[in-house]
Amino acid sequence: MILANAFCLFFFLGEEFYEASPYEPATARLSDIFRLASIFSGTGADPAVSAKSNHCLDAAKACNLNDNCKKLRSSYISICNREISPTERCNRRKCHKALRQFFDRVPGEYTYRMLFCSCQDPACAERRRQTILPSCSYEDKEKPNCLDLRSLCRTDHLCRSRLADFHANCRASYRTLTSCPTDNYQACLGSYAGMIGFDITPNYVDSSPTGIVVSPWCSCRGSGNMEEECEKFLRDFTENPCLRNAIQAFGNGTDVNLSPKNPSFQATQAPRVEKTPSLPDDLSDSTSLGTSVITTCTSVQEQGLKANNSKELSMCFTELTTSIIPGNKRVVKPNSGPRRARPSAALTAVSFLMLKLAL
């Protein structure tokens, strides 16, 4: 009985830790955006020039060239920087709402470049960290416990669904090439961006240009006997190879290219045979003999050569007449007995004319 209760408690806790995502699985990829990121990050260009570039600054400039991106970015910057009182830096609730509008309404080719730009120096990395105005949207006087922060998120249906979607698409998997559940960077990056603007908003923990570590604003101090579960929850952000690989791949402009596990072979189609233009459509393959004979006879007549044997000319004519009659699939040979086909009076006149021409 005790074992059964322990199993039920374990099952309940395990099921609660990772909730099912209410969103449709993401099947599209960000290949076009990855290519744009490759262009703007300078991948393939002169390394010396690329090293001096601030790609996060370039991403902000690109946003300002788009009316919608510029408008919504200016809106959340203004709201998140507006001081309420000497003791209250900003209105976090309004700041989060403005951030959600920005990331929900602006195309990923702008928002992703600002969030996941590649950096070669701390100044660039600090600009990347400041993208979401962390002093208002992220940081607080004290760090709450991560499990308490998760519980607070799950009281809001939208925050709860976004967290579940992040776990579904970014949970580390060691059975795939990229460490992502379905080898899809797009799904992971989209789920990460979807959590920005909630109590569980993640962000870069420092200004390191290469060591990418993201986390919600929380810690596992004071977790008591739930410390192991708290550490596991926090590691899904701080030590997540899927998320880290996705951010680095986007910053470098190198989307994953997977070959199919079971390559499909295309059936080789037989070459298309065109019909001979000189043949009527209702003639079958059995009339091919007549076609060659017609060609031979015509050649003799055009060249004006005399036939050496009237029997040969007669056979040529007989094959010609039997081959051009539609529906007659039996070639009648000359001198084949009483069943030999007899030409009509009109055909006899034609044969006489052809004989005169040949002579």
VEXDREN-2710 file (C-alpha; in Angstrom, 1 decimal):
% VEXDREN-2710
k/r/px/py/pz
1/MET/0.0/0.0/0.0
2/ILE/2.8/2.4/0.9
3/LEU/4.6/1.5/-2.4
4/ALA/1.5/2.1/-4.4
5/ASN/1.0/5.5/-2.8
6/ALA/4.6/6.4/-3.4
7/PHE/4.3/5.4/-7.0
8/CYS/1.1/7.6/-7.4
9/LEU/2.9/10.5/-5.8
10/PHE/5.9/10.1/-8.1
11/PHE/3.7/9.8/-11.2
12/PHE/1.8/12.9/-10.2
13/LEU/4.9/15.0/-9.6
14/GLY/6.5/13.8/-12.8
15/GLU/3.4/14.6/-14.8
16/GLU/3.2/18.0/-13.3
17/PHE/6.8/18.9/-13.9
18/TYR/6.4/18.8/-17.7
19/GLU/2.9/19.8/-18.9
20/ALA/1.7/19.1/-22.4
21/SER/1.9/22.1/-24.8
22/PRO/-1.6/23.3/-25.9
23/TYR/-0.1/24.6/-29.2
24/GLU/0.2/22.8/-32.5
25/PRO/3.7/21.3/-33.1
26/ALA/5.9/23.6/-35.1
27/THR/6.8/22.0/-38.4
28/ALA/8.2/25.0/-40.3
29/ARG/11.8/26.0/-40.1
30/LEU/13.5/29.4/-40.1
31/SER/15.7/28.7/-43.1
32/ASP/15.1/32.1/-44.6
33/ILE/15.7/33.9/-41.3
34/PHE/18.8/31.9/-40.7
35/ARG/20.1/32.9/-44.1
36/LEU/19.4/36.6/-43.3
37/ALA/21.2/36.1/-40.0
38/SER/24.1/34.7/-41.9
39/ILE/24.3/37.7/-44.1
40/PHE/24.0/40.2/-41.3
41/SER/26.4/38.3/-38.9
42/GLY/29.0/38.3/-41.6
43/THR/29.3/34.6/-41.9
44/GLY/31.6/33.8/-44.8
45/ALA/32.9/37.4/-44.9
46/ASP/36.4/38.6/-43.9
47/PRO/36.8/37.4/-40.2
48/ALA/38.6/40.7/-39.3
49/VAL/35.7/42.8/-40.5
50/SER/33.1/40.5/-38.9
51/ALA/34.9/40.6/-35.6
52/LYS/34.6/44.4/-35.4
53/SER/30.9/44.4/-36.2
54/ASN/28.3/44.8/-33.5
55/HIS/25.6/42.6/-34.9
56/CYS/23.1/43.5/-32.1
57/LEU/23.5/47.1/-33.0
58/ASP/22.9/46.2/-36.7
59/ALA/19.8/44.4/-35.7
60/ALA/18.4/47.4/-33.8
61/LYS/19.1/49.6/-36.9
62/ALA/17.3/47.1/-39.1
63/CYS/14.3/47.2/-36.8
64/ASN/14.2/51.0/-37.1
65/LEU/13.9/50.7/-40.9
66/ASN/10.6/48.8/-40.4
67/ASP/7.7/50.9/-39.4
68/ASN/5.9/48.3/-37.3
69/CYS/9.1/47.1/-35.6
70/LYS/10.2/50.7/-34.9
71/LYS/6.8/51.7/-33.5
72/LEU/6.4/48.7/-31.1
73/ARG/10.0/48.8/-30.0
74/SER/9.8/52.5/-29.2
75/SER/6.6/51.8/-27.3
76/TYR/8.0/49.1/-24.9
77/ILE/11.2/51.1/-24.4
78/SER/9.2/54.1/-23.4
79/ILE/7.0/52.2/-21.0
80/CYS/9.7/50.1/-19.5
81/ASN/11.9/53.1/-18.8
82/ARG/9.2/55.3/-17.3
83/GLU/9.8/55.7/-13.6
84/ILE/6.7/55.6/-11.4
85/SER/8.3/56.8/-8.1
86/PRO/11.6/56.9/-6.4
87/THR/10.9/53.5/-4.9
88/GLU/9.2/52.0/-8.0
89/ARG/11.4/52.0/-11.1
90/CYS/8.6/51.2/-13.6
91/ASN/5.2/49.6/-14.1
92/ARG/6.3/46.0/-14.7
93/ARG/2.8/44.9/-15.7
94/LYS/2.6/47.4/-18.5
95/CYS/6.2/46.8/-19.5
96/HIS/5.4/43.0/-19.8
97/LYS/2.4/43.8/-21.9
98/ALA/4.3/46.0/-24.3
99/LEU/7.0/43.4/-24.6
100/ARG/4.4/40.7/-25.5
101/GLN/2.9/42.9/-28.2
102/PHE/6.4/43.5/-29.7
103/PHE/7.3/39.8/-29.9
104/ASP/3.9/38.7/-30.9
105/ARG/3.3/41.3/-33.7
106/VAL/6.8/41.9/-35.2
107/PRO/8.2/39.3/-37.6
108/GLY/10.9/37.0/-36.3
109/GLU/13.4/38.3/-38.9
110/TYR/13.6/41.4/-36.7
111/THR/12.9/40.2/-33.2
112/TYR/15.1/37.1/-33.4
113/ARG/18.0/39.1/-34.7
114/MET/17.8/41.4/-31.6
115/LEU/17.4/38.5/-29.2
116/PHE/19.9/36.0/-30.6
117/CYS/22.5/38.1/-32.4
118/SER/26.1/36.8/-32.3
119/CYS/28.7/38.7/-30.3
120/GLN/32.5/38.9/-30.3
121/ASP/32.9/41.4/-27.4
122/PRO/31.2/42.3/-24.1
123/ALA/29.8/45.5/-25.4
124/CYS/27.8/43.7/-28.0
125/ALA/26.7/41.0/-25.5
126/GLU/25.6/43.7/-23.0
127/ARG/23.4/45.3/-25.8
128/ARG/21.9/41.8/-26.4
129/ARG/21.1/41.5/-22.7
130/GLN/19.5/44.9/-22.6
131/THR/17.1/44.1/-25.4
132/ILE/14.2/43.4/-23.1
133/LEU/15.0/46.3/-20.7
134/PRO/15.9/43.8/-17.9
135/SER/15.9/46.5/-15.1
136/CYS/12.1/46.6/-15.4
137/SER/11.0/43.4/-17.1
138/TYR/13.4/40.9/-15.5
139/GLU/15.3/42.0/-12.4
140/ASP/14.0/42.6/-8.9
141/LYS/15.3/43.4/-5.5
142/GLU/15.5/39.8/-4.5
143/LYS/15.4/36.5/-6.4
144/PRO/12.3/34.4/-5.6
145/ASN/12.5/30.6/-5.4
146/CYS/12.2/29.1/-8.9
147/LEU/9.4/26.7/-7.9
148/ASP/7.4/29.6/-6.4
149/LEU/8.0/31.5/-9.7
150/ARG/6.8/28.5/-11.6
151/SER/3.7/28.2/-9.4
152/LEU/3.0/31.9/-10.0
153/CYS/3.3/31.5/-13.7
154/ARG/0.9/28.5/-13.7
155/THR/-1.8/30.6/-12.1
156/ASP/-2.0/32.6/-15.4
157/HIS/-3.3/30.4/-18.2
158/LEU/-1.3/32.2/-20.9
159/CYS/2.0/32.1/-19.0
160/ARG/1.3/28.4/-18.1
161/SER/0.8/27.5/-21.8
162/ARG/3.9/29.3/-22.9
163/LEU/6.0/27.5/-20.2
164/ALA/4.6/24.2/-21.3
165/ASP/5.4/25.0/-24.9
166/PHE/9.0/25.9/-24.0
167/HIS/9.5/22.5/-22.2
168/ALA/7.9/20.7/-25.1
169/ASN/10.2/22.3/-27.7
170/CYS/13.4/23.0/-25.8
171/ARG/13.7/20.1/-23.4
172/ALA/17.1/18.6/-23.9
173/SER/17.1/15.3/-25.8
174/TYR/20.2/13.1/-26.2
175/ARG/18.6/11.0/-29.0
176/THR/18.7/13.7/-31.6
177/LEU/21.5/15.5/-33.6
178/THR/20.8/19.0/-32.2
179/SER/19.8/17.9/-28.6
180/CYS/16.3/19.4/-29.4
181/PRO/13.2/17.1/-29.3
182/THR/12.4/17.2/-33.0
183/ASP/15.7/18.7/-34.3
184/ASN/13.8/21.9/-34.9
185/TYR/15.6/25.1/-33.8
186/GLN/12.6/27.2/-34.9
187/ALA/10.3/25.6/-32.4
188/CYS/12.7/26.1/-29.5
189/LEU/13.6/29.8/-30.3
190/GLY/9.9/30.6/-30.8
191/SER/9.0/29.0/-27.5
192/TYR/11.7/30.9/-25.7
193/ALA/10.6/34.3/-27.2
194/GLY/7.0/33.4/-26.3
195/MET/7.9/33.5/-22.5
196/ILE/9.2/37.1/-22.6
197/GLY/6.7/39.4/-21.0
198/PHE/5.6/37.1/-18.2
199/ASP/6.7/36.6/-14.6
200/ILE/8.9/33.8/-15.8
201/THR/10.7/36.0/-18.4
202/PRO/14.1/34.6/-19.2
203/ASN/17.2/36.6/-20.1
204/TYR/21.0/36.4/-20.4
205/VAL/22.6/36.2/-17.0
206/ASP/25.7/38.2/-17.9
207/SER/27.5/40.0/-20.8
208/SER/29.7/37.1/-21.8
209/PRO/30.0/37.2/-25.6
210/THR/30.6/33.4/-26.0
211/GLY/29.3/31.6/-22.9
212/ILE/25.6/31.7/-23.5
213/VAL/23.6/31.2/-20.3
214/VAL/20.0/32.2/-19.9
215/SER/17.7/31.9/-16.8
216/PRO/14.6/33.3/-15.2
217/TRP/15.2/35.7/-12.3
218/CYS/15.1/33.1/-9.6
219/SER/17.3/30.7/-7.5
220/CYS/16.8/27.5/-5.6
221/ARG/17.7/28.8/-2.2
222/GLY/15.1/27.8/0.4
223/SER/13.8/24.9/-1.6
224/GLY/14.0/22.4/1.3
225/ASN/13.2/18.9/0.2
226/MET/12.2/20.2/-3.2
227/GLU/15.7/21.4/-4.1
228/GLU/16.3/18.6/-6.6
229/GLU/13.2/19.4/-8.5
230/CYS/14.1/23.1/-8.4
231/GLU/17.6/22.5/-9.7
232/LYS/16.1/20.4/-12.5
233/PHE/13.7/23.1/-13.4
234/LEU/16.5/25.8/-13.4
235/ARG/18.9/23.6/-15.5
236/ASP/16.3/23.5/-18.3
237/PHE/17.4/27.1/-18.8
238/THR/20.9/27.4/-17.6
239/GLU/22.3/24.1/-18.9
240/ASN/20.1/23.4/-21.8
241/PRO/22.1/22.2/-24.9
242/CYS/19.1/22.4/-27.2
243/LEU/18.5/26.1/-26.4
244/ARG/22.2/26.9/-26.4
245/ASN/22.7/25.2/-29.8
246/ALA/19.6/27.0/-31.3
247/ILE/20.8/30.4/-30.2
248/GLN/24.4/29.8/-31.4
249/ALA/23.1/28.4/-34.7
250/PHE/20.9/31.4/-35.3
251/GLY/23.6/33.9/-34.4
252/ASN/26.0/32.1/-36.9
253/GLY/23.3/31.8/-39.6
254/THR/23.7/28.0/-39.7
255/ASP/20.3/26.2/-39.6
256/VAL/20.5/22.4/-39.1
257/ASN/20.3/20.4/-42.3
258/LEU/19.0/16.9/-41.7
259/SER/19.0/14.2/-44.3
260/PRO/16.0/11.8/-44.3
261/LYS/16.5/8.7/-42.2
262/ASN/14.9/6.5/-45.0
263/PRO/15.9/8.1/-48.3
264/SER/13.1/7.7/-50.8
265/PHE/14.0/6.5/-54.3
266/GLN/12.2/8.0/-57.2
267/ALA/10.9/5.5/-59.8
268/THR/12.6/5.9/-63.1
269/GLN/10.1/6.6/-65.8
270/ALA/10.3/5.1/-69.2
271/PRO/11.2/7.5/-71.9
272/ARG/8.2/8.9/-73.7
273/VAL/7.8/7.6/-77.2
274/GLU/6.3/10.1/-79.6
275/LYS/3.9/8.8/-82.3
276/THR/5.1/8.8/-85.8
277/PRO/3.5/11.8/-87.5
278/SER/2.9/9.9/-90.8
279/LEU/0.7/7.2/-89.1
280/PRO/-3.0/7.7/-88.4
281/ASP/-4.0/7.5/-84.8
282/ASP/-6.1/4.4/-85.3
283/LEU/-3.3/2.2/-86.7
284/SER/-1.9/-0.4/-84.4
285/ASP/1.7/-1.7/-84.1
286/SER/0.9/-4.4/-86.6
287/THR/0.9/-1.8/-89.4
288/SER/4.6/-1.0/-88.9
289/LEU/5.5/-3.3/-91.8
290/GLY/3.3/-1.3/-94.1
291/THR/5.0/1.9/-93.0
292/SER/8.4/0.7/-94.1
293/VAL/7.0/-0.6/-97.4
294/ILE/5.3/2.7/-98.1
295/THR/8.6/4.4/-97.5
296/THR/10.4/2.1/-99.9
297/CYS/7.9/2.4/-102.6
298/THR/7.7/6.2/-102.4
299/SER/11.5/6.4/-102.5
300/VAL/11.5/4.4/-105.7
301/GLN/8.9/6.5/-107.3
302/GLU/10.6/9.8/-106.3
303/GLN/13.9/8.7/-107.7
304/GLY/12.2/7.7/-111.0
305/LEU/13.9/4.3/-111.0
306/LYS/12.4/1.6/-113.1
307/ALA/11.4/-1.6/-111.4
308/ASN/13.2/-4.7/-112.6
309/ASN/10.4/-7.0/-111.8
310/SER/6.7/-6.3/-112.2
311/LYS/6.1/-9.0/-109.5
312/GLU/8.1/-6.9/-107.0
313/LEU/6.1/-3.8/-107.9
314/SER/2.8/-5.8/-107.5
315/MET/3.9/-7.0/-104.0
316/CYS/4.8/-3.4/-103.1
317/PHE/1.4/-2.2/-104.2
318/THR/-0.5/-5.0/-102.5
319/GLU/1.2/-4.3/-99.1
320/LEU/0.5/-0.6/-99.6
321/THR/-3.2/-1.1/-100.2
322/THR/-3.7/-3.5/-97.3
323/SER/-1.6/-1.5/-94.8
324/ILE/-3.5/1.8/-95.3
325/ILE/-7.0/0.4/-94.8
326/PRO/-7.9/1.3/-91.2
327/GLY/-9.1/-1.6/-89.1
328/ASN/-7.5/-4.2/-91.4
329/LYS/-4.7/-5.7/-89.2
330/ARG/-4.0/-8.7/-91.5
331/VAL/-1.2/-8.2/-94.1
332/VAL/-2.1/-10.0/-97.3
333/LYS/0.8/-11.5/-99.1
334/PRO/0.7/-11.8/-102.9
335/ASN/0.0/-15.2/-104.5
336/SER/-1.5/-16.5/-101.3
337/GLY/-4.1/-18.7/-102.9
338/PRO/-7.8/-18.2/-103.6
339/ARG/-8.2/-15.8/-100.6
340/ARG/-5.9/-13.2/-102.2
341/ALA/-7.4/-9.8/-101.8
342/ARG/-8.7/-8.3/-105.1
343/PRO/-8.4/-4.5/-105.5
344/SER/-11.5/-2.6/-106.6
345/ALA/-11.8/-0.9/-110.0
346/ALA/-10.6/2.4/-108.5
347/LEU/-7.6/0.8/-107.1
348/THR/-6.9/-1.0/-110.4
349/ALA/-6.9/2.4/-112.1
350/VAL/-4.5/3.8/-109.5
351/SER/-2.2/0.8/-110.0
352/PHE/-2.2/1.3/-113.7
353/LEU/-1.3/5.0/-113.3
354/MET/1.5/4.1/-110.9
355/LEU/2.9/1.5/-113.3
356/LYS/2.9/4.1/-116.1
357/LEU/4.8/6.5/-113.9
358/ALA/7.4/3.9/-112.9
359/LEU/8.0/3.0/-116.6
END
